[in-house]
Structures are given as structure tokens and as C-alpha cells.
Amino acid sequence: QVQLVESGGGLVQAGESLRLSCAASGTIFSANTMGWYRQAPGKQRELVAVASSGSTNYADSVMGRFAISRGNARNTVYLQMNSLKPEDTAVYYCNAVWTRPVRSEYWGRGTQVTVSS
């Protein structure tokens, strides 16, 4: 069974940085896509950043402040978050999609990021 485990969340002040990590276990296949989503209280889950096949995509709200990267270890992904704002406060979820052996998608349990003003 594939599992995604996030780490690196916490409480920071506005303008500070955090780095989130996510590692998947339970499969020998490399994920085609790995990314980060977030959900703030009372809001829908939204895409933050995604990395696939050498390309990356970001939400407009984080462009230029956040950077997603795939790790050297198989099925790891990081999110470097700089210049954090109070509106970045949310639970951040790791997401991964595989196409082998069959198409499958998994989510982590989430890590809380809180930015105080």
C-alpha cells in the first residue's frame, strides 16, 4: 500500500520561510507527478505547485515565493516556501500520481502551516 508522509510544517511569522518534505513508500515505481495542495479553514483544497516530467506549475498566489523540487531519492518532493504571508496559512497536502502498474493517486494526511502577522 502506497503511503505519503509529509513533514516540515509549523508556526512562523510573516516573511519567514519553511520547507515541506514528502516521501512516498510502498511502491517500486516512480510517480509521474508529485505536488502540493493546501486547504484553509472554510475553503476548498487548491493546487499550490506540481512537478511532472521535468516541468513545474504554480498557483498565481505563490509564484515567485514558493519552489517545488523532486528529490534525488525516488518519490520525494519538496516545497520551499519563502516570504510567507498570513494567507498562506493552511493544511498542506502532498499528492502523487502513478501510471504504473496502473493509474493511481494518493494523498498524504497533511501538515499544518501557520503564518502569523
C-alpha positions in Angstrom: 0.0 0.0 0.0 1.4 3.4 -1.0 1.7 5.9 1.7 2.7 9.6 1.5 4.2 11.2 4.6 4.6 15.0 4.9 6.8 16.9 7.3 8.2 20.4 7.8 5.1 22.3 8.8 4.9 24.7 11.7 4.3 28.2 13.0 6.3 31.1 11.6 6.0 34.8 11.3 5.2 36.7 8.1 8.2 37.0 5.9 9.9 33.8 7.1 10.5 30.6 5.3 9.5 26.9 5.7 10.5 23.8 3.7 8.0 21.0 3.4 9.0 17.4 2.6 7.0 14.5 1.3 8.2 10.9 0.8 6.2 8.0 -0.7 6.7 4.4 0.3 5.2 1.1 -0.7 6.0 1.1 -4.4 9.0 0.5 -6.7 7.6 2.7 -9.4 8.4 6.4 -9.8 5.5 8.8 -9.5 4.7 10.6 -12.7 3.5 13.7 -10.9 4.1 14.9 -7.4 2.7 18.1 -6.0 1.3 20.1 -3.1 -2.2 21.3 -2.4 -3.5 23.3 0.5 -6.8 23.8 2.3 -7.5 26.7 4.6 -10.4 26.7 7.0 -13.7 27.1 5.2 -12.1 26.9 1.8 -11.7 24.3 -0.9 -8.5 22.4 -1.4 -6.4 24.2 -4.0 -3.3 23.5 -6.0 -0.1 25.1 -4.8 2.5 23.6 -7.0 3.0 20.4 -9.1 6.1 18.9 -10.7 5.8 16.3 -13.6 8.1 15.2 -16.4 10.6 18.0 -15.8 8.0 20.8 -15.7 6.5 22.7 -12.8 3.3 24.6 -12.4 2.4 27.0 -9.6 -0.7 28.8 -8.3 -0.5 32.5 -9.1 -0.7 33.3 -5.4 2.7 31.6 -4.7 4.5 32.3 -7.9 8.0 33.7 -7.2 7.8 32.8 -3.5 7.5 29.0 -3.5 9.6 26.5 -5.3 8.8 22.8 -5.8 11.5 20.2 -6.4 11.8 16.5 -6.8 14.3 14.8 -4.6 17.1 12.6 -5.7 15.5 9.7 -3.8 12.7 8.1 -5.6 9.2 9.5 -4.9 10.3 12.5 -2.8 9.2 16.1 -3.3 9.9 19.3 -1.5 8.2 22.7 -1.3 10.4 25.6 -0.4 8.2 28.4 0.9 9.7 31.9 1.2 8.2 35.3 2.1 5.3 33.6 3.8 2.1 35.5 4.3 -0.8 35.0 6.7 -2.9 34.0 3.8 -0.6 31.0 3.2 -1.9 29.5 6.5 -3.5 26.1 5.7 -3.0 22.4 5.9 -0.7 21.4 3.1 -1.2 18.0 1.4 1.2 16.0 -0.7 -0.2 14.4 -3.8 1.3 11.9 -6.1 0.1 10.1 -9.3 1.4 6.9 -10.8 0.7 5.4 -14.2 2.4 2.1 -13.4 1.5 -0.6 -12.7 -1.9 1.1 -13.1 -3.0 4.7 -12.8 -3.3 5.5 -9.1 -3.4 8.7 -7.0 -2.6 9.1 -3.3 -2.7 11.8 -0.7 -0.8 12.4 2.4 -2.5 13.3 5.7 -1.3 16.9 5.6 0.9 19.2 7.6 -0.2 22.4 9.2 1.4 25.7 8.2 0.5 28.7 10.2 1.8 32.2 9.4 1.3 34.9 12.0 1.2 38.6 11.1 
